[in-house]
Amino acid sequence: MQEDKDKKLDIELDAQTAFGVYSNLQIVQHSISEFVVDFLQVMPGIPKAQVRSRVVLAPIHAKKMLYALQENIARYEKQFGSIEDNTVTDYTTINPMGEA
């Protein structure tokens, strides 16, 4: 067990990826074998949203991502205060996977 803790992962981040993409809407879909997260950019007054990036995750990695987000949001709120979400938007009609 200690050997696993001592191993380090060398992560490479190229300049283009490091710049990132902006997303203000995320859509999550799933099948039995994977989760698909689409990151979209919605602009005010424009009725069409563009998918900026799509990430496909195995179920275990989706759950690990959930835990990582929960932990980081808790840290953020401890440092900066509560994140308020006052949006009331229903995007249930959006289906980027093309399923009925």
Stockholm file with secondary structure:
# STOCKHOLM 1.0

chainA/1-100         MQEDKDKKLDIELDAQTAFGVYSNLQIVQHSISEFVVDFLQVMPGIPKAQVRSRVVLAPIHAKKMLYALQENIARYEKQFGSIEDNTVTDYTTINPMGEA
#=GR chainA/1-100 SS CHHHHHCCCCCCCCHHHHHCCCCSEEEEEECSSCEEEEEEECCTTCSCCEEEEEEEECHHHHHHHHHHHHHHHHHHHHHHCCCCCCCCCCCTTCCTTCCC
#=GC SS_cons         CHHHHHCCCCCCCCHHHHHCCCCSEEEEEECSSCEEEEEEECCTTCSCCEEEEEEEECHHHHHHHHHHHHHHHHHHHHHHCCCCCCCCCCCTTCCTTCCC
//
